[in-house]
Amino acid sequence: MSDATVVDLGREAVMTVLLVAGPMLGLSLLVGLVISIFQATTQIQEQTLAFIPKILAVLAAAVLFGPWMLRVMTEFAARLLGNMHQFTG
């Protein structure tokens, strides 16, 4: 297995992780920003106020984007296992 193959495999794995985690992280970021703006305008400085909406947003994103994330991960695994003969001696 050459160095270029290892780098390509690592790049593809990182891109798959970012692609799969992106919707949940983005939605959590958006909800956190909205809660922070709400806290700043109302001067409510409760630190635990943002946790429940973020958790619910991540859960909703996992339910909504779950089939797509599973398909992306399954396609990556299928490509990885399909090319296993290239990785072994």
Biopython code that builds the backbone (N, CA, C, O; Angstrom):
import numpy as np
from Bio.PDB.StructureBuilder import StructureBuilder

atoms = [
    (1, "MET", "N", (0.852, -1.163, 0.000)),
    (1, "MET", "CA", (0.000, 0.000, 0.000)),
    (1, "MET", "C", (0.900, 1.229, 0.000)),
    (1, "MET", "O", (1.783, 1.353, 0.849)),
    (2, "SER", "N", (0.687, 2.121, -0.929)),
    (2, "SER", "CA", (1.558, 3.284, -1.071)),
    (2, "SER", "C", (1.106, 4.419, -0.152)),
    (2, "SER", "O", (0.019, 4.388, 0.426)),
    (3, "ASP", "N", (1.978, 5.417, -0.041)),
    (3, "ASP", "CA", (1.668, 6.579, 0.787)),
    (3, "ASP", "C", (0.466, 7.347, 0.234)),
    (3, "ASP", "O", (-0.363, 7.840, 0.999)),
    (4, "ALA", "N", (0.375, 7.445, -1.066)),
    (4, "ALA", "CA", (-0.746, 8.164, -1.687)),
    (4, "ALA", "C", (-2.073, 7.478, -1.381)),
    (4, "ALA", "O", (-3.085, 8.150, -1.181)),
    (5, "THR", "N", (-2.078, 6.162, -1.342)),
    (5, "THR", "CA", (-3.296, 5.423, -1.027)),
    (5, "THR", "C", (-3.734, 5.690, 0.410)),
    (5, "THR", "O", (-4.921, 5.861, 0.687)),
    (6, "VAL", "N", (-2.772, 5.722, 1.309)),
    (6, "VAL", "CA", (-3.086, 5.981, 2.722)),
    (6, "VAL", "C", (-3.629, 7.398, 2.890)),
    (6, "VAL", "O", (-4.601, 7.611, 3.614)),
    (7, "VAL", "N", (-3.006, 8.363, 2.224)),
    (7, "VAL", "CA", (-3.466, 9.748, 2.309)),
    (7, "VAL", "C", (-4.867, 9.894, 1.714)),
    (7, "VAL", "O", (-5.714, 10.572, 2.295)),
    (8, "ASP", "N", (-5.117, 9.272, 0.574)),
    (8, "ASP", "CA", (-6.445, 9.327, -0.038)),
    (8, "ASP", "C", (-7.501, 8.682, 0.848)),
    (8, "ASP", "O", (-8.610, 9.200, 0.983)),
    (9, "LEU", "N", (-7.154, 7.554, 1.448)),
    (9, "LEU", "CA", (-8.088, 6.871, 2.338)),
    (9, "LEU", "C", (-8.377, 7.722, 3.563)),
    (9, "LEU", "O", (-9.530, 7.826, 3.981)),
    (10, "GLY", "N", (-7.354, 8.330, 4.145)),
    (10, "GLY", "CA", (-7.544, 9.210, 5.296)),
    (10, "GLY", "C", (-8.362, 10.436, 4.947)),
    (10, "GLY", "O", (-9.227, 10.851, 5.717)),
    (11, "ARG", "N", (-8.088, 11.027, 3.771)),
    (11, "ARG", "CA", (-8.843, 12.195, 3.336)),
    (11, "ARG", "C", (-10.312, 11.845, 3.150)),
    (11, "ARG", "O", (-11.193, 12.598, 3.567)),
    (12, "GLU", "N", (-10.574, 10.707, 2.527)),
    (12, "GLU", "CA", (-11.958, 10.287, 2.298)),
    (12, "GLU", "C", (-12.666, 9.990, 3.620)),
    (12, "GLU", "O", (-13.852, 10.283, 3.768)),
    (13, "ALA", "N", (-11.948, 9.413, 4.575)),
    (13, "ALA", "CA", (-12.551, 9.122, 5.880)),
    (13, "ALA", "C", (-12.884, 10.416, 6.623)),
    (13, "ALA", "O", (-13.963, 10.530, 7.204)),
    (14, "VAL", "N", (-11.973, 11.389, 6.613)),
    (14, "VAL", "CA", (-12.234, 12.660, 7.286)),
    (14, "VAL", "C", (-13.387, 13.397, 6.616)),
    (14, "VAL", "O", (-14.237, 13.966, 7.301)),
    (15, "MET", "N", (-13.428, 13.394, 5.302)),
    (15, "MET", "CA", (-14.516, 14.064, 4.594)),
    (15, "MET", "C", (-15.862, 13.395, 4.891)),
    (15, "MET", "O", (-16.879, 14.078, 5.009)),
    (16, "THR", "N", (-15.874, 12.080, 5.009)),
    (16, "THR", "CA", (-17.104, 11.365, 5.344)),
    (16, "THR", "C", (-17.573, 11.726, 6.753)),
    (16, "THR", "O", (-18.765, 11.935, 6.982)),
    (17, "VAL", "N", (-16.639, 11.797, 7.689)),
    (17, "VAL", "CA", (-16.999, 12.174, 9.061)),
    (17, "VAL", "C", (-17.556, 13.592, 9.103)),
    (17, "VAL", "O", (-18.564, 13.843, 9.763)),
    (18, "LEU", "N", (-16.908, 14.519, 8.403)),
    (18, "LEU", "CA", (-17.394, 15.894, 8.378)),
    (18, "LEU", "C", (-18.755, 15.990, 7.707)),
    (18, "LEU", "O", (-19.614, 16.748, 8.158)),
    (19, "LEU", "N", (-18.958, 15.247, 6.657)),
    (19, "LEU", "CA", (-20.223, 15.260, 5.942)),
    (19, "LEU", "C", (-21.350, 14.690, 6.800)),
    (19, "LEU", "O", (-22.468, 15.206, 6.782)),
    (20, "VAL", "N", (-21.062, 13.642, 7.540)),
    (20, "VAL", "CA", (-22.084, 13.005, 8.367)),
    (20, "VAL", "C", (-22.382, 13.839, 9.614)),
    (20, "VAL", "O", (-23.540, 13.966, 10.011)),
    (21, "ALA", "N", (-21.354, 14.402, 10.229)),
    (21, "ALA", "CA", (-21.551, 15.164, 11.463)),
    (21, "ALA", "C", (-22.013, 16.592, 11.196)),
    (21, "ALA", "O", (-22.531, 17.246, 12.101)),
    (22, "GLY", "N", (-21.840, 17.083, 9.986)),
    (22, "GLY", "CA", (-22.142, 18.467, 9.666)),
    (22, "GLY", "C", (-23.556, 18.919, 9.968)),
    (22, "GLY", "O", (-23.720, 19.963, 10.600)),
    (23, "PRO", "N", (-24.594, 18.192, 9.553)),
    (23, "PRO", "CA", (-25.959, 18.660, 9.827)),
    (23, "PRO", "C", (-26.269, 18.790, 11.317)),
    (23, "PRO", "O", (-26.908, 19.757, 11.732)),
    (24, "MET", "N", (-25.827, 17.837, 12.114)),
    (24, "MET", "CA", (-26.099, 17.909, 13.549)),
    (24, "MET", "C", (-25.311, 19.044, 14.204)),
    (24, "MET", "O", (-25.848, 19.774, 15.038)),
    (25, "LEU", "N", (-24.057, 19.189, 13.832)),
    (25, "LEU", "CA", (-23.252, 20.262, 14.401)),
    (25, "LEU", "C", (-23.752, 21.631, 13.967)),
    (25, "LEU", "O", (-23.790, 22.563, 14.770)),
    (26, "GLY", "N", (-24.135, 21.756, 12.702)),
    (26, "GLY", "CA", (-24.648, 23.026, 12.210)),
    (26, "GLY", "C", (-25.937, 23.432, 12.891)),
    (26, "GLY", "O", (-26.109, 24.595, 13.257)),
    (27, "LEU", "N", (-26.841, 22.486, 13.063)),
    (27, "LEU", "CA", (-28.104, 22.787, 13.729)),
    (27, "LEU", "C", (-27.884, 23.134, 15.199)),
    (27, "LEU", "O", (-28.535, 24.031, 15.734)),
    (28, "SER", "N", (-26.971, 22.427, 15.842)),
    (28, "SER", "CA", (-26.638, 22.737, 17.229)),
    (28, "SER", "C", (-26.027, 24.131, 17.349)),
    (28, "SER", "O", (-26.326, 24.866, 18.289)),
    (29, "LEU", "N", (-25.182, 24.486, 16.405)),
    (29, "LEU", "CA", (-24.589, 25.822, 16.390)),
    (29, "LEU", "C", (-25.661, 26.889, 16.199)),
    (29, "LEU", "O", (-25.652, 27.913, 16.883)),
    (30, "LEU", "N", (-26.575, 26.654, 15.280)),
    (30, "LEU", "CA", (-27.645, 27.613, 15.013)),
    (30, "LEU", "C", (-28.549, 27.790, 16.234)),
    (30, "LEU", "O", (-28.893, 28.917, 16.590)),
    (31, "VAL", "N", (-28.931, 26.694, 16.872)),
    (31, "VAL", "CA", (-29.780, 26.776, 18.067)),
    (31, "VAL", "C", (-29.033, 27.474, 19.193)),
    (31, "VAL", "O", (-29.621, 28.285, 19.909)),
    (32, "GLY", "N", (-27.757, 27.178, 19.364)),
    (32, "GLY", "CA", (-26.963, 27.844, 20.388)),
    (32, "GLY", "C", (-26.865, 29.340, 20.153)),
    (32, "GLY", "O", (-26.926, 30.129, 21.096)),
    (33, "LEU", "N", (-26.712, 29.730, 18.891)),
    (33, "LEU", "CA", (-26.644, 31.146, 18.558)),
    (33, "LEU", "C", (-27.967, 31.848, 18.856)),
    (33, "LEU", "O", (-27.976, 32.947, 19.411)),
    (34, "VAL", "N", (-29.084, 31.218, 18.489)),
    (34, "VAL", "CA", (-30.395, 31.807, 18.763)),
    (34, "VAL", "C", (-30.614, 31.945, 20.270)),
    (34, "VAL", "O", (-31.092, 32.982, 20.730)),
    (35, "ILE", "N", (-30.274, 30.922, 21.034)),
    (35, "ILE", "CA", (-30.425, 30.976, 22.489)),
    (35, "ILE", "C", (-29.525, 32.059, 23.083)),
    (35, "ILE", "O", (-29.939, 32.774, 23.995)),
    (36, "SER", "N", (-28.307, 32.185, 22.577)),
    (36, "SER", "CA", (-27.391, 33.217, 23.076)),
    (36, "SER", "C", (-27.916, 34.613, 22.790)),
    (36, "SER", "O", (-27.823, 35.499, 23.640)),
    (37, "ILE", "N", (-28.467, 34.818, 21.600)),
    (37, "ILE", "CA", (-29.058, 36.120, 21.278)),
    (37, "ILE", "C", (-30.260, 36.395, 22.180)),
    (37, "ILE", "O", (-30.443, 37.515, 22.656)),
    (38, "PHE", "N", (-31.070, 35.373, 22.410)),
    (38, "PHE", "CA", (-32.211, 35.519, 23.327)),
    (38, "PHE", "C", (-31.745, 35.871, 24.734)),
    (38, "PHE", "O", (-32.331, 36.741, 25.378)),
    (39, "GLN", "N", (-30.700, 35.205, 25.220)),
    (39, "GLN", "CA", (-30.177, 35.487, 26.553)),
    (39, "GLN", "C", (-29.592, 36.891, 26.628)),
    (39, "GLN", "O", (-29.738, 37.566, 27.647)),
    (40, "ALA", "N", (-28.936, 37.337, 25.570)),
    (40, "ALA", "CA", (-28.341, 38.668, 25.585)),
    (40, "ALA", "C", (-29.405, 39.759, 25.570)),
    (40, "ALA", "O", (-29.249, 40.794, 26.218)),
    (41, "THR", "N", (-30.481, 39.527, 24.835)),
    (41, "THR", "CA", (-31.516, 40.564, 24.758)),
    (41, "THR", "C", (-32.378, 40.617, 26.012)),
    (41, "THR", "O", (-32.838, 41.692, 26.397)),
    (42, "THR", "N", (-32.602, 39.485, 26.651)),
    (42, "THR", "CA", (-33.429, 39.460, 27.855)),
    (42, "THR", "C", (-32.611, 39.524, 29.128)),
    (42, "THR", "O", (-33.179, 39.612, 30.216)),
    (43, "GLN", "N", (-31.310, 39.481, 29.025)),
    (43, "GLN", "CA", (-30.374, 39.509, 30.147)),
    (43, "GLN", "C", (-30.605, 38.350, 31.111)),
    (43, "GLN", "O", (-30.390, 38.479, 32.316)),
    (44, "ILE", "N", (-31.041, 37.231, 30.571)),
    (44, "ILE", "CA", (-31.134, 35.999, 31.361)),
    (44, "ILE", "C", (-29.800, 35.291, 31.207)),
    (44, "ILE", "O", (-29.458, 34.859, 30.106)),
    (45, "GLN", "N", (-29.050, 35.165, 32.273)),
    (45, "GLN", "CA", (-27.712, 34.589, 32.192)),
    (45, "GLN", "C", (-27.658, 33.195, 32.822)),
    (45, "GLN", "O", (-26.743, 32.883, 33.583)),
    (46, "GLU", "N", (-28.620, 32.390, 32.504)),
    (46, "GLU", "CA", (-28.652, 31.017, 32.995)),
    (46, "GLU", "C", (-27.827, 30.143, 32.053)),
    (46, "GLU", "O", (-28.133, 30.048, 30.864)),
    (47, "GLN", "N", (-26.796, 29.514, 32.576)),
    (47, "GLN", "CA", (-25.879, 28.741, 31.734)),
    (47, "GLN", "C", (-26.495, 27.453, 31.210)),
    (47, "GLN", "O", (-26.124, 26.976, 30.137)),
    (48, "THR", "N", (-27.426, 26.893, 31.953)),
    (48, "THR", "CA", (-28.011, 25.609, 31.543)),
    (48, "THR", "C", (-29.175, 25.767, 30.583)),
    (48, "THR", "O", (-29.726, 24.770, 30.117)),
    (49, "LEU", "N", (-29.564, 27.004, 30.274)),
    (49, "LEU", "CA", (-30.717, 27.233, 29.410)),
    (49, "LEU", "C", (-30.510, 26.695, 27.995)),
    (49, "LEU", "O", (-31.476, 26.274, 27.359)),
    (50, "ALA", "N", (-29.304, 26.699, 27.498)),
    (50, "ALA", "CA", (-29.047, 26.301, 26.115)),
    (50, "ALA", "C", (-28.931, 24.787, 25.924)),
    (50, "ALA", "O", (-29.023, 24.311, 24.793)),
    (51, "PHE", "N", (-28.736, 24.031, 26.981)),
    (51, "PHE", "CA", (-28.478, 22.603, 26.820)),
    (51, "PHE", "C", (-29.670, 21.821, 26.281)),
    (51, "PHE", "O", (-29.520, 21.042, 25.340)),
    (52, "ILE", "N", (-30.834, 22.014, 26.854)),
    (52, "ILE", "CA", (-32.013, 21.235, 26.440)),
    (52, "ILE", "C", (-32.391, 21.524, 24.989)),
    (52, "ILE", "O", (-32.626, 20.575, 24.240)),
    (53, "PRO", "N", (-32.462, 22.795, 24.548)),
    (53, "PRO", "CA", (-32.778, 23.017, 23.130)),
    (53, "PRO", "C", (-31.716, 22.445, 22.186)),
    (53, "PRO", "O", (-32.053, 21.949, 21.111)),
    (54, "LYS", "N", (-30.450, 22.508, 22.572)),
    (54, "LYS", "CA", (-29.399, 21.932, 21.725)),
    (54, "LYS", "C", (-29.543, 20.418, 21.635)),
    (54, "LYS", "O", (-29.412, 19.838, 20.557)),
    (55, "ILE", "N", (-29.810, 19.792, 22.757)),
    (55, "ILE", "CA", (-29.979, 18.335, 22.758)),
    (55, "ILE", "C", (-31.175, 17.934, 21.896)),
    (55, "ILE", "O", (-31.104, 16.974, 21.129)),
    (56, "LEU", "N", (-32.259, 18.671, 22.029)),
    (56, "LEU", "CA", (-33.440, 18.369, 21.212)),
    (56, "LEU", "C", (-33.176, 18.628, 19.735)),
    (56, "LEU", "O", (-33.665, 17.888, 18.882)),
    (57, "ALA", "N", (-32.409, 19.669, 19.421)),
    (57, "ALA", "CA", (-32.086, 19.961, 18.023)),
    (57, "ALA", "C", (-31.207, 18.867, 17.429)),
    (57, "ALA", "O", (-31.412, 18.457, 16.286)),
    (58, "VAL", "N", (-30.234, 18.396, 18.195)),
    (58, "VAL", "CA", (-29.371, 17.318, 17.703)),
    (58, "VAL", "C", (-30.173, 16.034, 17.532)),
    (58, "VAL", "O", (-29.971, 15.303, 16.562)),
    (59, "LEU", "N", (-31.070, 15.756, 18.451)),
    (59, "LEU", "CA", (-31.924, 14.574, 18.320)),
    (59, "LEU", "C", (-32.820, 14.679, 17.089)),
    (59, "LEU", "O", (-32.981, 13.708, 16.349)),
    (60, "ALA", "N", (-33.402, 15.860, 16.872)),
    (60, "ALA", "CA", (-34.241, 16.052, 15.686)),
    (60, "ALA", "C", (-33.428, 15.927, 14.402)),
    (60, "ALA", "O", (-33.903, 15.355, 13.421)),
    (61, "ALA", "N", (-32.202, 16.457, 14.401)),
    (61, "ALA", "CA", (-31.344, 16.333, 13.221)),
    (61, "ALA", "C", (-30.969, 14.876, 12.979)),
    (61, "ALA", "O", (-30.912, 14.430, 11.833)),
    (62, "ALA", "N", (-30.713, 14.138, 14.045)),
    (62, "ALA", "CA", (-30.375, 12.721, 13.889)),
    (62, "ALA", "C", (-31.552, 11.939, 13.315)),
    (62, "ALA", "O", (-31.363, 11.043, 12.493)),
    (63, "VAL", "N", (-32.754, 12.272, 13.743)),
    (63, "VAL", "CA", (-33.939, 11.594, 13.218)),
    (63, "VAL", "C", (-34.185, 12.003, 11.767)),
    (63, "VAL", "O", (-34.493, 11.166, 10.918)),
    (64, "LEU", "N", (-34.046, 13.298, 11.494)),
    (64, "LEU", "CA", (-34.325, 13.802, 10.160)),
    (64, "LEU", "C", (-33.273, 13.365, 9.141)),
    (64, "LEU", "O", (-33.615, 12.915, 8.047)),
    (65, "PHE", "N", (-31.998, 13.498, 9.498)),
    (65, "PHE", "CA", (-30.912, 13.180, 8.578)),
    (65, "PHE", "C", (-30.366, 11.765, 8.758)),
    (65, "PHE", "O", (-29.414, 11.384, 8.076)),
    (66, "GLY", "N", (-30.950, 10.982, 9.664)),
    (66, "GLY", "CA", (-30.449, 9.642, 9.957)),
    (66, "GLY", "C", (-30.341, 8.721, 8.750)),
    (66, "GLY", "O", (-29.293, 8.107, 8.549)),
    (67, "PRO", "N", (-31.393, 8.604, 7.939)),
    (67, "PRO", "CA", (-31.278, 7.713, 6.774)),
    (67, "PRO", "C", (-30.193, 8.153, 5.789)),
    (67, "PRO", "O", (-29.487, 7.319, 5.222)),
    (68, "TRP", "N", (-30.064, 9.459, 5.590)),
    (68, "TRP", "CA", (-29.021, 9.968, 4.690)),
    (68, "TRP", "C", (-27.635, 9.695, 5.268)),
    (68, "TRP", "O", (-26.732, 9.282, 4.541)),
    (69, "MET", "N", (-27.458, 9.924, 6.586)),
    (69, "MET", "CA", (-26.155, 9.677, 7.213)),
    (69, "MET", "C", (-25.797, 8.198, 7.145)),
    (69, "MET", "O", (-24.647, 7.842, 6.891)),
    (70, "LEU", "N", (-26.784, 7.344, 7.371)),
    (70, "LEU", "CA", (-26.542, 5.902, 7.286)),
    (70, "LEU", "C", (-26.156, 5.499, 5.873)),
    (70, "LEU", "O", (-25.279, 4.654, 5.691)),
    (71, "ARG", "N", (-26.795, 6.088, 4.871)),
    (71, "ARG", "CA", (-26.455, 5.772, 3.484)),
    (71, "ARG", "C", (-25.030, 6.218, 3.151)),
    (71, "ARG", "O", (-24.295, 5.489, 2.486)),
    (72, "VAL", "N", (-24.638, 7.405, 3.606)),
    (72, "VAL", "CA", (-23.280, 7.898, 3.344)),
    (72, "VAL", "C", (-22.242, 6.990, 4.001)),
    (72, "VAL", "O", (-21.233, 6.642, 3.388)),
    (73, "MET", "N", (-22.497, 6.612, 5.245)),
    (73, "MET", "CA", (-21.544, 5.733, 5.939)),
    (73, "MET", "C", (-21.511, 4.334, 5.320)),
    (73, "MET", "O", (-20.448, 3.721, 5.230)),
    (74, "THR", "N", (-22.658, 3.835, 4.899)),
    (74, "THR", "CA", (-22.708, 2.517, 4.270)),
    (74, "THR", "C", (-21.972, 2.514, 2.936)),
    (74, "THR", "O", (-21.262, 1.559, 2.621)),
    (75, "GLU", "N", (-22.138, 3.581, 2.146)),
    (75, "GLU", "CA", (-21.418, 3.678, 0.869)),
    (75, "GLU", "C", (-19.910, 3.757, 1.089)),
    (75, "GLU", "O", (-19.140, 3.159, 0.338)),
    (76, "PHE", "N", (-19.486, 4.491, 2.117)),
    (76, "PHE", "CA", (-18.054, 4.565, 2.421)),
    (76, "PHE", "C", (-17.519, 3.197, 2.826)),
    (76, "PHE", "O", (-16.457, 2.776, 2.368)),
    (77, "ALA", "N", (-18.260, 2.510, 3.686)),
    (77, "ALA", "CA", (-17.823, 1.187, 4.123)),
    (77, "ALA", "C", (-17.798, 0.199, 2.964)),
    (77, "ALA", "O", (-16.899, -0.638, 2.884)),
    (78, "ALA", "N", (-18.769, 0.286, 2.070)),
    (78, "ALA", "CA", (-18.804, -0.615, 0.918)),
    (78, "ALA", "C", (-17.612, -0.357, -0.005)),
    (78, "ALA", "O", (-16.994, -1.296, -0.508)),
    (79, "ARG", "N", (-17.289, 0.946, -0.228)),
    (79, "ARG", "CA", (-16.111, 1.264, -1.045)),
    (79, "ARG", "C", (-14.833, 0.778, -0.366)),
    (79, "ARG", "O", (-13.931, 0.259, -1.023)),
    (80, "LEU", "N", (-14.767, 0.947, 0.934)),
    (80, "LEU", "CA", (-13.577, 0.527, 1.680)),
    (80, "LEU", "C", (-13.404, -0.987, 1.621)),
    (80, "LEU", "O", (-12.308, -1.481, 1.358)),
    (81, "LEU", "N", (-14.469, -1.710, 1.862)),
    (81, "LEU", "CA", (-14.384, -3.173, 1.831)),
    (81, "LEU", "C", (-14.269, -3.705, 0.406)),
    (81, "LEU", "O", (-13.658, -4.751, 0.186)),
    (82, "GLY", "N", (-14.840, -3.007, -0.549)),
    (82, "GLY", "CA", (-14.729, -3.428, -1.946)),
    (82, "GLY", "C", (-13.311, -3.289, -2.482)),
    (82, "GLY", "O", (-12.906, -4.032, -3.376)),
    (83, "ASN", "N", (-12.563, -2.348, -1.942)),
    (83, "ASN", "CA", (-11.182, -2.138, -2.378)),
    (83, "ASN", "C", (-10.167, -2.742, -1.416)),
    (83, "ASN", "O", (-8.990, -2.383, -1.443)),
    (84, "MET", "N", (-10.621, -3.652, -0.573)),
    (84, "MET", "CA", (-9.727, -4.243, 0.430)),
    (84, "MET", "C", (-8.562, -4.985, -0.212)),
    (84, "MET", "O", (-7.483, -5.057, 0.377)),
    (85, "HIS", "N", (-8.757, -5.540, -1.407)),
    (85, "HIS", "CA", (-7.685, -6.268, -2.060)),
    (85, "HIS", "C", (-6.520, -5.341, -2.418)),
    (85, "HIS", "O", (-5.385, -5.801, -2.537)),
    (86, "GLN", "N", (-6.786, -4.048, -2.590)),
    (86, "GLN", "CA", (-5.707, -3.092, -2.871)),
    (86, "GLN", "C", (-4.892, -2.773, -1.616)),
    (86, "GLN", "O", (-3.715, -2.427, -1.711)),
    (87, "PHE", "N", (-5.514, -2.888, -0.444)),
    (87, "PHE", "CA", (-4.848, -2.502, 0.792)),
    (87, "PHE", "C", (-3.989, -3.624, 1.377)),
    (87, "PHE", "O", (-3.034, -3.362, 2.108)),
    (88, "THR", "N", (-4.326, -4.850, 1.058)),
    (88, "THR", "CA", (-3.555, -5.969, 1.574)),
    (88, "THR", "C", (-2.515, -6.389, 0.538)),
    (88, "THR", "O", (-2.713, -6.245, -0.669)),
    (89, "GLY", "N", (-1.423, -6.901, 1.039)),
    (89, "GLY", "CA", (-0.273, -7.276, 0.247)),
    (89, "GLY", "C", (-0.586, -7.882, -1.038)),
    (89, "GLY", "O", (0.321, -8.239, -1.790)),
]
sb = StructureBuilder()
sb.init_structure("model")
sb.init_model(0)
sb.init_chain("A")
sb.init_seg("    ")
for serial, (resi, resn, name, xyz) in enumerate(atoms, 1):
    if name == "N":
        sb.init_residue(resn, " ", resi, " ")
    sb.init_atom(name, np.array(xyz, "f"), 0.0, 1.0, " ", f" {name:<3s}", serial, name[0])
structure = sb.get_structure()
